[in-house]
Amino acid sequence: MDILHSAGEALLIILNYHRLGFLFLGVLMGLCLGILPGIGGVAGTALLLPFTYSLDTSTAMALLLGLGATTTTADPISAIVLGAPGHAASAATTLDGYPMTRRGEAGRALGASYMAAMMGGLFGAALMAGLLPIVRPLILFVGSPELLSLAVFGISMVAVLSGNTPLRGLTCACFGMTLAMIGSDPQTGTLRWTMGQLYLWEGLPLVPLTLGIYALPELCDLLVGRTSIVAKNRHIDTRTGLLQGIRDCGANWFLVLRCSALGSFMGMSPGIGASVIDWLSYGHALRTEKNAQQTFGTGDVRGVIAAESATNSREGGALVPTVVFGVPSSAGMAILLGAFLIHGLVPGPDMVTKNLDITYSMVWSIAIANV
């Protein structure tokens, strides 16, 4: 009863027109940052943090979470329409979203991605609300061996996604790990493969790398072949199929549920970012959906649904270890942890006892932002 009372109080707090206005402002900024390649939720949250100093705690959290919860919602726009994901979190969406655009089904792909993102975000918020009182013993069991096993599982999924050439996929995954080792060692500070370049001290920048891998080859193909994005006699229609995409999510509700659960639970694990969750969910759908082996990668709407529902449900799951233990599961959550300290909130047991109403106001912020 105490939890329900706190949840009700939190809803009244967040429904204040002043806080709703700031939440809506955060949503607008999150969508704008998601559309622009290179400026992700982490950079946006960091830039927004100084503007929350004069706000009360609930309003500041609404503003920051409004931005963080919706940045990945706008990512699929460039991934689906142009075949160039704005950020690594929407890389898997490109595999099926872009072929749908080339067939003239951009609207359907966008409708499916929006609806899947909303359903995933609501699932993540609901899961956070339900797990907060009981999650403490669960998180304490996750240590280095478990994180290593998840990392190995994620790499093995690359081999699985490679179809008939698993060795080639595994080789590419290992090459990716080699590239990820460039920069200073996080524990000892030893410089690895920086070749004396200050630019490489923090590793290879993810955004230029992602755009280079996905956008440049596609642009070169269009240039060499002198072709357009959409096949002949077709045009990019981002409106006609929106309702069909929404119906696709309803028809594949169990896939949305499974991928949302996967995204939320993976989001709770520190170090597993949206880019990894994106591919894990896509791989899960590839292995479990009927005839997916033949249709995924050629413009199957289920691939878009699987990737987007998992990516957006991550935010609710990522908040759990941040709030309960003060252990941020991502860079965005680390910045949010700084906001906690600025506003006098101490992550830990107090957040699920004394400050339970503020904690549940965060849940409502994520839910309303996704809608």
Contacts in CASP RR format, 6 or more apart in sequence:
PFRMAT RR
TARGET T0000
AUTHOR 0000-0000-0000
METHOD contacts of the structure
MODEL  1
MDILHSAGEALLIILNYHRLGFLFLGVLMGLCLGILPGIGGVAGTALLLP
FTYSLDTSTAMALLLGLGATTTTADPISAIVLGAPGHAASAATTLDGYPM
TRRGEAGRALGASYMAAMMGGLFGAALMAGLLPIVRPLILFVGSPELLSL
AVFGISMVAVLSGNTPLRGLTCACFGMTLAMIGSDPQTGTLRWTMGQLYL
WEGLPLVPLTLGIYALPELCDLLVGRTSIVAKNRHIDTRTGLLQGIRDCG
ANWFLVLRCSALGSFMGMSPGIGASVIDWLSYGHALRTEKNAQQTFGTGD
VRGVIAAESATNSREGGALVPTVVFGVPSSAGMAILLGAFLIHGLVPGPD
MVTKNLDITYSMVWSIAIANV
2 356 0 8 1.000
3 133 0 8 1.000
3 356 0 8 1.000
6 356 0 8 1.000
6 357 0 8 1.000
6 359 0 8 1.000
6 360 0 8 1.000
7 129 0 8 1.000
7 360 0 8 1.000
7 363 0 8 1.000
8 360 0 8 1.000
9 357 0 8 1.000
9 360 0 8 1.000
10 357 0 8 1.000
10 358 0 8 1.000
10 359 0 8 1.000
10 360 0 8 1.000
10 361 0 8 1.000
10 363 0 8 1.000
10 364 0 8 1.000
11 360 0 8 1.000
11 364 0 8 1.000
13 19 0 8 1.000
13 58 0 8 1.000
13 357 0 8 1.000
13 361 0 8 1.000
14 20 0 8 1.000
14 23 0 8 1.000
14 58 0 8 1.000
14 62 0 8 1.000
14 361 0 8 1.000
14 364 0 8 1.000
14 365 0 8 1.000
14 368 0 8 1.000
18 59 0 8 1.000
19 58 0 8 1.000
19 59 0 8 1.000
19 62 0 8 1.000
20 62 0 8 1.000
20 368 0 8 1.000
22 55 0 8 1.000
22 59 0 8 1.000
22 62 0 8 1.000
22 63 0 8 1.000
23 62 0 8 1.000
23 63 0 8 1.000
23 65 0 8 1.000
23 66 0 8 1.000
23 365 0 8 1.000
23 368 0 8 1.000
23 369 0 8 1.000
25 63 0 8 1.000
26 48 0 8 1.000
26 62 0 8 1.000
26 63 0 8 1.000
26 64 0 8 1.000
26 66 0 8 1.000
26 67 0 8 1.000
26 70 0 8 1.000
26 369 0 8 1.000
27 66 0 8 1.000
27 67 0 8 1.000
27 69 0 8 1.000
27 70 0 8 1.000
27 369 0 8 1.000
29 44 0 8 1.000
29 48 0 8 1.000
29 67 0 8 1.000
30 41 0 8 1.000
30 44 0 8 1.000
30 66 0 8 1.000
30 67 0 8 1.000
30 68 0 8 1.000
30 70 0 8 1.000
30 71 0 8 1.000
30 73 0 8 1.000
30 74 0 8 1.000
31 70 0 8 1.000
31 71 0 8 1.000
31 73 0 8 1.000
31 74 0 8 1.000
32 74 0 8 1.000
33 39 0 8 1.000
33 40 0 8 1.000
33 41 0 8 1.000
33 43 0 8 1.000
33 44 0 8 1.000
33 67 0 8 1.000
33 71 0 8 1.000
33 74 0 8 1.000
34 40 0 8 1.000
34 41 0 8 1.000
34 71 0 8 1.000
34 72 0 8 1.000
34 73 0 8 1.000
34 74 0 8 1.000
34 75 0 8 1.000
34 77 0 8 1.000
34 86 0 8 1.000
34 87 0 8 1.000
35 74 0 8 1.000
35 77 0 8 1.000
35 78 0 8 1.000
36 86 0 8 1.000
37 78 0 8 1.000
37 84 0 8 1.000
37 85 0 8 1.000
37 86 0 8 1.000
37 87 0 8 1.000
37 207 0 8 1.000
37 211 0 8 1.000
37 215 0 8 1.000
38 86 0 8 1.000
38 87 0 8 1.000
38 207 0 8 1.000
38 211 0 8 1.000
40 71 0 8 1.000
40 87 0 8 1.000
41 67 0 8 1.000
41 68 0 8 1.000
41 71 0 8 1.000
41 332 0 8 1.000
42 331 0 8 1.000
42 332 0 8 1.000
42 335 0 8 1.000
44 67 0 8 1.000
44 71 0 8 1.000
45 64 0 8 1.000
45 67 0 8 1.000
45 68 0 8 1.000
45 332 0 8 1.000
45 335 0 8 1.000
45 336 0 8 1.000
46 335 0 8 1.000
48 63 0 8 1.000
48 64 0 8 1.000
48 67 0 8 1.000
49 64 0 8 1.000
49 335 0 8 1.000
49 338 0 8 1.000
49 339 0 8 1.000
49 342 0 8 1.000
51 63 0 8 1.000
52 59 0 8 1.000
52 60 0 8 1.000
52 63 0 8 1.000
52 64 0 8 1.000
52 339 0 8 1.000
52 342 0 8 1.000
52 343 0 8 1.000
53 342 0 8 1.000
55 63 0 8 1.000
57 343 0 8 1.000
57 344 0 8 1.000
57 345 0 8 1.000
57 358 0 8 1.000
58 358 0 8 1.000
58 361 0 8 1.000
60 339 0 8 1.000
60 342 0 8 1.000
60 343 0 8 1.000
61 339 0 8 1.000
61 343 0 8 1.000
61 358 0 8 1.000
61 361 0 8 1.000
61 362 0 8 1.000
61 365 0 8 1.000
62 361 0 8 1.000
62 365 0 8 1.000
64 336 0 8 1.000
64 339 0 8 1.000
65 315 0 8 1.000
65 336 0 8 1.000
65 362 0 8 1.000
65 365 0 8 1.000
65 366 0 8 1.000
65 369 0 8 1.000
66 365 0 8 1.000
66 366 0 8 1.000
66 369 0 8 1.000
68 315 0 8 1.000
68 332 0 8 1.000
68 369 0 8 1.000
69 121 0 8 1.000
69 312 0 8 1.000
69 315 0 8 1.000
69 365 0 8 1.000
69 366 0 8 1.000
69 369 0 8 1.000
69 370 0 8 1.000
70 369 0 8 1.000
70 370 0 8 1.000
71 87 0 8 1.000
72 87 0 8 1.000
72 89 0 8 1.000
72 90 0 8 1.000
72 117 0 8 1.000
72 274 0 8 1.000
72 311 0 8 1.000
72 312 0 8 1.000
72 314 0 8 1.000
72 315 0 8 1.000
73 114 0 8 1.000
73 117 0 8 1.000
73 118 0 8 1.000
73 312 0 8 1.000
73 370 0 8 1.000
75 85 0 8 1.000
75 86 0 8 1.000
75 87 0 8 1.000
75 89 0 8 1.000
75 90 0 8 1.000
75 93 0 8 1.000
75 311 0 8 1.000
76 90 0 8 1.000
76 93 0 8 1.000
76 97 0 8 1.000
76 109 0 8 1.000
76 110 0 8 1.000
76 113 0 8 1.000
76 117 0 8 1.000
76 304 0 8 1.000
76 308 0 8 1.000
77 110 0 8 1.000
78 84 0 8 1.000
78 85 0 8 1.000
78 86 0 8 1.000
78 90 0 8 1.000
79 85 0 8 1.000
79 86 0 8 1.000
79 90 0 8 1.000
79 91 0 8 1.000
79 93 0 8 1.000
79 94 0 8 1.000
79 97 0 8 1.000
79 98 0 8 1.000
80 93 0 8 1.000
80 94 0 8 1.000
80 97 0 8 1.000
80 98 0 8 1.000
80 100 0 8 1.000
80 101 0 8 1.000
80 106 0 8 1.000
80 109 0 8 1.000
80 110 0 8 1.000
80 113 0 8 1.000
80 304 0 8 1.000
81 98 0 8 1.000
81 101 0 8 1.000
81 106 0 8 1.000
81 110 0 8 1.000
81 229 0 8 1.000
81 236 0 8 1.000
81 238 0 8 1.000
82 98 0 8 1.000
82 215 0 8 1.000
82 218 0 8 1.000
82 229 0 8 1.000
83 94 0 8 1.000
83 97 0 8 1.000
83 98 0 8 1.000
83 101 0 8 1.000
83 214 0 8 1.000
83 215 0 8 1.000
83 218 0 8 1.000
83 229 0 8 1.000
84 94 0 8 1.000
84 211 0 8 1.000
84 214 0 8 1.000
84 215 0 8 1.000
84 218 0 8 1.000
85 91 0 8 1.000
85 93 0 8 1.000
85 94 0 8 1.000
85 210 0 8 1.000
85 214 0 8 1.000
86 207 0 8 1.000
86 210 0 8 1.000
86 211 0 8 1.000
87 207 0 8 1.000
87 210 0 8 1.000
87 274 0 8 1.000
88 206 0 8 1.000
88 207 0 8 1.000
88 210 0 8 1.000
88 274 0 8 1.000
88 275 0 8 1.000
88 278 0 8 1.000
89 273 0 8 1.000
89 274 0 8 1.000
89 275 0 8 1.000
89 278 0 8 1.000
89 311 0 8 1.000
90 278 0 8 1.000
90 307 0 8 1.000
90 308 0 8 1.000
90 311 0 8 1.000
91 210 0 8 1.000
91 214 0 8 1.000
91 275 0 8 1.000
91 278 0 8 1.000
91 279 0 8 1.000
92 278 0 8 1.000
92 279 0 8 1.000
92 281 0 8 1.000
92 282 0 8 1.000
92 303 0 8 1.000
92 306 0 8 1.000
92 307 0 8 1.000
93 113 0 8 1.000
93 278 0 8 1.000
93 303 0 8 1.000
93 304 0 8 1.000
93 307 0 8 1.000
93 308 0 8 1.000
94 214 0 8 1.000
95 282 0 8 1.000
95 296 0 8 1.000
95 297 0 8 1.000
95 299 0 8 1.000
95 303 0 8 1.000
96 109 0 8 1.000
96 296 0 8 1.000
96 297 0 8 1.000
96 298 0 8 1.000
96 299 0 8 1.000
96 300 0 8 1.000
96 301 0 8 1.000
96 302 0 8 1.000
96 303 0 8 1.000
96 304 0 8 1.000
97 109 0 8 1.000
97 113 0 8 1.000
97 299 0 8 1.000
97 303 0 8 1.000
97 304 0 8 1.000
99 297 0 8 1.000
99 298 0 8 1.000
99 299 0 8 1.000
100 106 0 8 1.000
100 108 0 8 1.000
100 109 0 8 1.000
100 299 0 8 1.000
100 301 0 8 1.000
100 304 0 8 1.000
101 109 0 8 1.000
101 229 0 8 1.000
101 230 0 8 1.000
101 236 0 8 1.000
102 229 0 8 1.000
102 230 0 8 1.000
102 231 0 8 1.000
102 234 0 8 1.000
103 231 0 8 1.000
103 234 0 8 1.000
103 299 0 8 1.000
104 230 0 8 1.000
104 231 0 8 1.000
104 234 0 8 1.000
104 235 0 8 1.000
104 236 0 8 1.000
104 237 0 8 1.000
105 241 0 8 1.000
105 299 0 8 1.000
106 236 0 8 1.000
106 237 0 8 1.000
106 238 0 8 1.000
107 237 0 8 1.000
107 238 0 8 1.000
107 239 0 8 1.000
107 240 0 8 1.000
107 241 0 8 1.000
107 242 0 8 1.000
107 245 0 8 1.000
108 240 0 8 1.000
108 241 0 8 1.000
108 242 0 8 1.000
108 244 0 8 1.000
108 245 0 8 1.000
108 248 0 8 1.000
108 301 0 8 1.000
109 245 0 8 1.000
109 301 0 8 1.000
109 304 0 8 1.000
110 238 0 8 1.000
110 242 0 8 1.000
111 241 0 8 1.000
111 242 0 8 1.000
111 243 0 8 1.000
111 244 0 8 1.000
111 245 0 8 1.000
111 246 0 8 1.000
112 245 0 8 1.000
112 246 0 8 1.000
112 248 0 8 1.000
112 249 0 8 1.000
112 301 0 8 1.000
112 304 0 8 1.000
112 305 0 8 1.000
112 308 0 8 1.000
113 304 0 8 1.000
113 305 0 8 1.000
113 308 0 8 1.000
114 242 0 8 1.000
114 246 0 8 1.000
115 245 0 8 1.000
115 246 0 8 1.000
115 248 0 8 1.000
115 249 0 8 1.000
115 250 0 8 1.000
116 249 0 8 1.000
116 256 0 8 1.000
116 304 0 8 1.000
116 305 0 8 1.000
116 306 0 8 1.000
116 308 0 8 1.000
116 309 0 8 1.000
116 312 0 8 1.000
117 308 0 8 1.000
117 309 0 8 1.000
117 311 0 8 1.000
117 312 0 8 1.000
117 370 0 8 1.000
118 312 0 8 1.000
118 370 0 8 1.000
118 371 0 8 1.000
119 249 0 8 1.000
119 256 0 8 1.000
119 260 0 8 1.000
119 309 0 8 1.000
120 256 0 8 1.000
120 259 0 8 1.000
120 260 0 8 1.000
120 308 0 8 1.000
120 309 0 8 1.000
120 310 0 8 1.000
120 312 0 8 1.000
120 313 0 8 1.000
120 370 0 8 1.000
121 260 0 8 1.000
121 312 0 8 1.000
121 313 0 8 1.000
121 315 0 8 1.000
121 316 0 8 1.000
121 366 0 8 1.000
121 367 0 8 1.000
121 370 0 8 1.000
122 367 0 8 1.000
122 370 0 8 1.000
122 371 0 8 1.000
123 256 0 8 1.000
123 257 0 8 1.000
123 260 0 8 1.000
123 261 0 8 1.000
123 264 0 8 1.000
123 309 0 8 1.000
123 313 0 8 1.000
124 260 0 8 1.000
124 264 0 8 1.000
124 313 0 8 1.000
124 314 0 8 1.000
124 315 0 8 1.000
124 316 0 8 1.000
124 317 0 8 1.000
124 366 0 8 1.000
125 316 0 8 1.000
125 363 0 8 1.000
125 364 0 8 1.000
125 366 0 8 1.000
125 367 0 8 1.000
125 370 0 8 1.000
126 367 0 8 1.000
127 261 0 8 1.000
127 264 0 8 1.000
127 313 0 8 1.000
127 316 0 8 1.000
127 317 0 8 1.000
128 264 0 8 1.000
128 316 0 8 1.000
128 317 0 8 1.000
128 319 0 8 1.000
128 320 0 8 1.000
128 363 0 8 1.000
128 366 0 8 1.000
129 360 0 8 1.000
129 363 0 8 1.000
131 138 0 8 1.000
131 317 0 8 1.000
131 320 0 8 1.000
132 320 0 8 1.000
132 323 0 8 1.000
132 324 0 8 1.000
132 352 0 8 1.000
132 359 0 8 1.000
133 352 0 8 1.000
135 268 0 8 1.000
135 320 0 8 1.000
135 324 0 8 1.000
136 324 0 8 1.000
136 325 0 8 1.000
136 349 0 8 1.000
136 352 0 8 1.000
139 268 0 8 1.000
139 320 0 8 1.000
139 321 0 8 1.000
139 324 0 8 1.000
139 325 0 8 1.000
139 327 0 8 1.000
142 268 0 8 1.000
142 269 0 8 1.000
142 270 0 8 1.000
146 269 0 8 1.000
147 269 0 8 1.000
147 270 0 8 1.000
147 271 0 8 1.000
150 266 0 8 1.000
150 269 0 8 1.000
150 272 0 8 1.000
153 280 0 8 1.000
154 276 0 8 1.000
154 279 0 8 1.000
154 280 0 8 1.000
155 170 0 8 1.000
155 173 0 8 1.000
155 174 0 8 1.000
155 177 0 8 1.000
156 170 0 8 1.000
157 279 0 8 1.000
157 280 0 8 1.000
157 283 0 8 1.000
158 169 0 8 1.000
158 170 0 8 1.000
158 172 0 8 1.000
158 173 0 8 1.000
158 279 0 8 1.000
159 166 0 8 1.000
159 167 0 8 1.000
159 169 0 8 1.000
159 170 0 8 1.000
159 173 0 8 1.000
160 166 0 8 1.000
160 283 0 8 1.000
160 286 0 8 1.000
160 287 0 8 1.000
161 169 0 8 1.000
161 279 0 8 1.000
161 282 0 8 1.000
161 283 0 8 1.000
161 286 0 8 1.000
162 168 0 8 1.000
162 169 0 8 1.000
162 170 0 8 1.000
162 172 0 8 1.000
163 293 0 8 1.000
179 204 0 8 1.000
179 209 0 8 1.000
180 203 0 8 1.000
180 204 0 8 1.000
181 192 0 8 1.000
181 193 0 8 1.000
182 192 0 8 1.000
182 193 0 8 1.000
182 194 0 8 1.000
182 200 0 8 1.000
182 203 0 8 1.000
182 204 0 8 1.000
183 191 0 8 1.000
183 192 0 8 1.000
183 193 0 8 1.000
183 194 0 8 1.000
183 200 0 8 1.000
183 201 0 8 1.000
183 202 0 8 1.000
183 203 0 8 1.000
184 190 0 8 1.000
184 191 0 8 1.000
184 192 0 8 1.000
184 194 0 8 1.000
184 201 0 8 1.000
184 202 0 8 1.000
184 203 0 8 1.000
185 191 0 8 1.000
185 192 0 8 1.000
191 201 0 8 1.000
193 200 0 8 1.000
194 200 0 8 1.000
194 201 0 8 1.000
194 203 0 8 1.000
221 227 0 8 1.000
222 228 0 8 1.000
222 229 0 8 1.000
229 236 0 8 1.000
230 236 0 8 1.000
245 301 0 8 1.000
248 301 0 8 1.000
248 302 0 8 1.000
248 305 0 8 1.000
249 256 0 8 1.000
249 305 0 8 1.000
250 256 0 8 1.000
252 302 0 8 1.000
252 305 0 8 1.000
255 285 0 8 1.000
255 289 0 8 1.000
255 302 0 8 1.000
255 305 0 8 1.000
255 306 0 8 1.000
255 309 0 8 1.000
256 305 0 8 1.000
256 309 0 8 1.000
258 284 0 8 1.000
258 288 0 8 1.000
259 281 0 8 1.000
259 284 0 8 1.000
259 285 0 8 1.000
259 305 0 8 1.000
259 306 0 8 1.000
259 307 0 8 1.000
259 309 0 8 1.000
259 310 0 8 1.000
259 313 0 8 1.000
260 309 0 8 1.000
260 310 0 8 1.000
260 313 0 8 1.000
261 313 0 8 1.000
262 277 0 8 1.000
262 280 0 8 1.000
262 281 0 8 1.000
262 284 0 8 1.000
262 310 0 8 1.000
263 277 0 8 1.000
263 280 0 8 1.000
263 281 0 8 1.000
263 310 0 8 1.000
263 311 0 8 1.000
263 313 0 8 1.000
263 314 0 8 1.000
263 317 0 8 1.000
264 313 0 8 1.000
264 314 0 8 1.000
264 316 0 8 1.000
264 317 0 8 1.000
265 317 0 8 1.000
266 272 0 8 1.000
266 276 0 8 1.000
266 277 0 8 1.000
266 280 0 8 1.000
266 310 0 8 1.000
266 314 0 8 1.000
267 273 0 8 1.000
267 277 0 8 1.000
267 314 0 8 1.000
267 316 0 8 1.000
267 317 0 8 1.000
267 318 0 8 1.000
267 329 0 8 1.000
267 330 0 8 1.000
268 317 0 8 1.000
268 318 0 8 1.000
268 320 0 8 1.000
268 321 0 8 1.000
268 329 0 8 1.000
269 329 0 8 1.000
270 321 0 8 1.000
270 327 0 8 1.000
270 328 0 8 1.000
270 329 0 8 1.000
270 330 0 8 1.000
271 329 0 8 1.000
271 330 0 8 1.000
272 329 0 8 1.000
273 314 0 8 1.000
273 329 0 8 1.000
273 330 0 8 1.000
274 311 0 8 1.000
274 314 0 8 1.000
274 330 0 8 1.000
277 310 0 8 1.000
277 311 0 8 1.000
277 314 0 8 1.000
278 307 0 8 1.000
278 310 0 8 1.000
278 311 0 8 1.000
280 310 0 8 1.000
281 306 0 8 1.000
281 307 0 8 1.000
281 309 0 8 1.000
281 310 0 8 1.000
281 311 0 8 1.000
282 296 0 8 1.000
282 303 0 8 1.000
282 306 0 8 1.000
282 307 0 8 1.000
283 306 0 8 1.000
284 306 0 8 1.000
285 292 0 8 1.000
285 296 0 8 1.000
285 302 0 8 1.000
285 303 0 8 1.000
285 305 0 8 1.000
285 306 0 8 1.000
286 292 0 8 1.000
286 293 0 8 1.000
286 296 0 8 1.000
286 303 0 8 1.000
289 296 0 8 1.000
289 302 0 8 1.000
289 306 0 8 1.000
292 300 0 8 1.000
292 302 0 8 1.000
292 303 0 8 1.000
295 302 0 8 1.000
296 302 0 8 1.000
296 303 0 8 1.000
297 303 0 8 1.000
312 370 0 8 1.000
315 366 0 8 1.000
316 363 0 8 1.000
316 366 0 8 1.000
317 329 0 8 1.000
318 328 0 8 1.000
318 329 0 8 1.000
318 330 0 8 1.000
318 333 0 8 1.000
319 333 0 8 1.000
319 336 0 8 1.000
319 362 0 8 1.000
319 366 0 8 1.000
321 327 0 8 1.000
321 328 0 8 1.000
321 329 0 8 1.000
322 328 0 8 1.000
322 329 0 8 1.000
322 333 0 8 1.000
322 336 0 8 1.000
322 337 0 8 1.000
322 347 0 8 1.000
323 347 0 8 1.000
323 348 0 8 1.000
323 351 0 8 1.000
323 352 0 8 1.000
323 359 0 8 1.000
323 362 0 8 1.000
324 347 0 8 1.000
324 348 0 8 1.000
324 349 0 8 1.000
324 351 0 8 1.000
324 352 0 8 1.000
325 347 0 8 1.000
325 348 0 8 1.000
326 337 0 8 1.000
326 347 0 8 1.000
326 348 0 8 1.000
328 334 0 8 1.000
328 336 0 8 1.000
328 337 0 8 1.000
337 347 0 8 1.000
340 346 0 8 1.000
340 347 0 8 1.000
345 351 0 8 1.000
345 355 0 8 1.000
345 358 0 8 1.000
351 358 0 8 1.000
351 359 0 8 1.000
352 359 0 8 1.000
END
